[in-house]
């Protein structure tokens, strides 16, 4: 940042989407749904996030994908936050479907059934959510926002925050996988406390 040129801003042309012209940090999750024939479906998503401070979760999808229709039709979906070691498994959930619309790679992935629905989780995940479909918000171009109510949550005990352990140490000992869009990933291990103003309340 010592180079003045590094602070020079340029205007991006708006004739196409801007998001592939720079890097942004996102979570990486795997959404689990059930296809119409009852088979399991997993799909990676990086535009995924809590909807406010209550127990709601949302992800961006498109009506071109079966995940969108499965969640609406079946009324539920799961969310798996993979360990860093599970990045390859997460990638495999993005493989294309066969001519018969099946996704055979899912059968070789380490998965487990969600206790309260017919969906599956990616087993190598430190956080797993069971969500009841709430609604979709449409017309973000070709994309939609799929929103669910979190009905159950399961976490690796080692990842659970507690007063007896420093947050920085917890993350250092249990690194978090991040997707660096477009097309890269990182493992977050070293973090710092955010310098909130003294009067800040969140």
N, C-alpha and C positions, 0 to 999 in steps of 0.2 A: 504493500500500500504506500510505500515511499515514493513510487513513481507517479507523478501527477497524471500521467496518461491513464492510469488504472481507474481513475475516478471520472473519466470522460464518459458521458452517457450518450447513447445513440437511440434514435427512434426506430422501433421495429415496424416494418410494413405489416399492415393488417389485412392483406389480401389472402392470408392463410393463417391457420392456428399458430400461436406463438410458442407453444410448449415444447417443441423439439429443438429450439434454438438456444437453450441454456439448460443448466442442471438444477433440479429441485430435490429435496429430501422428502421421502414419503415412507409410511409403514409398508410392509408387505404382508398381506393376509391371503388365506385360501378360503374361498366361500364354498360350502357344501350344500348341495340341493339334491332332490330326487327327480329323475327324468319321468316322463309320463308313463313309461313302461315299468317304473319301479326301480330302475338301475341307478347306481350312485353316480353323482357328478361332482367334480371338484374343479374350481377355476381360480387362478390367482388374480388378485386385484391390488392396485396400489392407491387408487383414489378411494380411500376407506377411512372412516373416522367416527368418533362419538358425535351424536347429535345433541349438543348441549351437555349439561352437567348431570342430567338424570340418566336412567338406564335405557338409552336409545342408541342405535348404531345404524350407520348408513354407508352405502358404497355406490359408486357410479357404475352403471352398466348400460347396455344397449338392447333394445328389443330384437336385435339380430342374434343375440346369444340365448341359449337355452336357460342359463342361470336366471335371467330376468323372468322368463315365463314360468320356470319351475317354482320360484319363490312366490309368485303371485298365485299360481294354481294350487300349490300344496299348503301354503300358508305359513311356512317356516323355512329357516335356513340356518346353517352353522357358520362360525368364523373361527379359523385357526391362525394363530400368530406363530410362525415357525421359529425354531431355534436357528442360529446362524449355520449350524451344521446341516440343517434341512433345506438349504437353498436349492440344491439340485432336485429334491423331491418337489419343491414348490414349482420349479421350472417345468417339470414333467407334467404337471396338471394343465399346462397350456398347450399340450400337443393337440394336433388337429384330430377331428373325428374321422372314423373310417366311412366307407361308402354306405354302410348300413346304419350310420349315425351313432355307432358305439364309440367308446373311448377306452380301449383295452388297457392302456397304461395305468389306469386307476387301480386295476386289479393287482398290480405288482407293487403298489405303494403301501407303506405302513400306515394303516388307517384303523379307526375304531368307531363303533356306533355311538351316536349321541344317546344319552340315557332316556331322553324324553321325546324323541322324534325318530323318524326313519332315515334321517340324514347321517352322514359320517363326518368325523373330524380327521384331519391329518394328525397322526399320532405324535410325530416329532414336533410338538408345539408347546410353548410354555404357557400360552393362554388360549382357552377355548370358550366360545360363547354359543349358547343356543338362543336363537331369535325367533320370535313370532312376527310374521309379516304384518306391517302396519299400513303402508301405502307406498305408491310411487309418485314422484313428482316428474312430470314429463317435459319434453321439448327444450332440452339444453342442446340444441342442434339435433344430432341423431341419438344423443344420450339421455338417460333418465337417472334419477336418484332413487335407489331402493332403500326403504327405511324399515327397520324392525325394532320391536321391543325386546330387550334382553331379558329372557326368562330364567336363565341359569348361566353361571360362569364358573370355570374351573381353572386354577392356576398352579403352576409348579411352586411348591412351598418355598423353594429357594429364591423365587422371584418376588415374593410378597414383602412389601414394605413393612417395617416395624420400627418402633422407637429405639430399640436396642442396637440398631445397625445403621451406620451412615449410608445415606442414599448413594453417594459416589462409590463407596466400597461395594455396595450391592450390585450396581451396574458393572463395575470393573470385574467382579467375580462371575457375573452372569451376563455377558454381552448381549446386545440387542441387534437383530438384523434390520437393516434399512435398505429400501430401494431408492437408488439415485436415478431419477428419471431424466432422460430416456436411456434405458438399457444398461445400467450399471448397479452394483450393490456395494454395501459397506457393512462392516461390523462395528457398532458403537460400543466402545469400552471405557474410554476416558471422558468424563463429563465434568462440568463445573456448575455450582449453584448460580442460578440466575440472579442478577443484582436488582431485585425489586426495590422500589422506594419503600421507606419505613412504614408509610401509611397505607401501602397497597393492600387490598383485601380481595382475594379470589376464591 
